[in-house]
Every structure is written in structure tokens, then in C-alpha cells.
Amino acid sequence: MYNNMIVRYLEALIADGTFTQAAKSLYISQPYLSKYITKIEEELKTSLVDRTHNPIELTYSGERYLSHMKSIQVQYDDMLDELSLITNLRKGRIRIGVQSLMGTFLLPMILPSFQKDYSEIEFKILEQSPKLTEQDIQENKIDFYLGLMPKKDDSLSAIVLTEDRWCVIVPKTSALYQSGLKKITLFPYPLTILKNEKYVLTNQESGIRRQTNEFFKKLSIKASIVLESKNIFTASALARKGMGLTFLPESALSEIESFHHYNVFYIDPKIMCVSYFIAYKKNKALSTLELTFIDHVKTQLKNYS
């Protein structure tokens, strides 16, 4: 911890001109003051005080030392002020790794309301693949990972936030298409029939694809994949235009679906649903700010279904 006594002692010597008078104004003994200054000089291997001059003056080294110590004192005081703000949740930074889908859906539900209460908190958002996010959180490059199950990395502590329905877009080009259907309804066929379809999917790096693979595994389906995309919105747009079926959480659907030449069905949640989570490095000691953010996220999403 920074000690500002040396600044007070040197300034007193300059003002009073002698060790005796300086010690008196500082309410300490003259031998203690002299010994303290000598100790600092020995540590620095230079003289700070010209004892031959009457009244006492600082050497050039002493002047530069005092100048630097005053600057350090200002920086130290600024640091204490900033730490106080951080402790009281008035300043800080939260770094979040998130998939683009999560950024589109979850972040608008979380960040605006949090920043309203904690306006000085900075956010750094990295929209990237789960693989990169899991790597970054292990290397302490980010604080939190917003993703969807299933997650791969067992070295993360994950808190499930909410669940979402698992939907399939069925274009007119599929034999499963139902003409005139203008709303999201339960998938009306045996799920095993999906083995006969062609698919437009996100690539293997995406959380949506992990969920899709899990779904196919449950049904023992070896999917015929026509095309893969990095972006779920690209895949779903191509599915709507007839290139094949695709899966996505209901939250990834457009707020206003046209249902023009395609259906949207949801899968029975008992069979498959989407679980969103917030994760952090296992055994990490969470700060007050991080704990507050987790509580906020849980509160904001507890009523979403």
C-alpha cells in the first residue's frame, strides 16, 4: 500500500528549514524524522536532503523524488476513489461471450435494464462460436458465457436461465407441409418421419447444431444435409425458401412470421426443448458485480417461457 508520510515529511522540512522544527510541526521526534529520511535515502542510494544548507533544502534528487511521489499520491487517491466506485457497483466491466442468436434474443432482455440501474458499468460483447467462447473463458479473456444446452466444457459452472420451444421450419417443398396453416402448432407427425427429409443446418461449431445433433441422436436419424451455414438466420431463410427443413428455438423466429409457403411446428417439450444458460469458470471467486449481474439475468428471464 502506498505510504504518503515521506511526502509530508519532505514538505515539512522545506517549510520549516530544520529537522527540529519540522519534527515539532509533524508531532514526531527529531531523531525519528532524521532516521526515517536517512532510511529512504539508503533505499534509493541517493541524498534527498542537503543538510549543509541553512535552512535545509532538497537536493535535485530530492526535488524530483518529491515531484514523482506527489504524482503517485494523486494516482493512488484516484485508484482508491475508483475502487470505492467498483465496490459500490458504480463502476466496472463485464465481458460476455455469446452466440449471435443469443445476442439477438437474450441480450436485449438483459443489458438495457441492467445498465439503467448501473449506468457506469461497461460491457464487452464477443459474438463467436461456443468453442472460442469456452476457450476464452478458461483464459480469463471473458467473464461469462451465454449459451444453450448441451454445453461441452465440464470445467464451467452453468446456471440454467430459461427454456424455449424447439421448432422446425417445414417448407412447401416437403411432403410434411400443410397448406393454409398460419400459426405455430405442435408437430403433427411421428418424429421418425423426419429421417426422410433434407436439411439446411448451421455448422458443427454452433450451439444450435449441437442441439440439432442431440435431437437426431435421440431419434436415431442420419440426416441428409443439403447445406450448412454459420448463421441460423441464413439457414432459416433458406429453409423458408424450400431448400430443406431446419431447426431453431422459437426465440429465433421472426416476431412477424408470414407462413408464406412454409410451416413452423414446435416439438413436444417432453422430447426436446432449448435450455439457455449463463456460465463462468468453475471455482472462480465471483465479484459483487458479477454476482449482481447473475441475479439480474435470472430475474429478467425467470418468467420467460
Buried (B, 14 or more C-beta within 10 A) or exposed (E): EEEEEBBEBBBBBBEBBBBEBBBBEBEBEBEEBBEBBEEBBEEEEBBBBBEEEEEBBBBEBBBEBBEEBBEEBEEBEEEEEEEEEBEEBBBBEBBBBBBBBBBBBBBEBBBEEBEEEBEEBEBEBBBBBBEBBBBBBBEEBBBBBBBBBEBEBEEBBBEEBBBBBBBBBBBBBBEBBEEEBEEBEEBEEEBEBBEEBBBBBBEEBBBBBBBBBEBBEEBEBEBEEBBBBEBBBBBBBBBBBBBBBBBBBBBBBEEEBEEEEBBBBBBEBEEBBBBBBBBBBEEEEBBEBBEBBBEBBBEBBEEBE
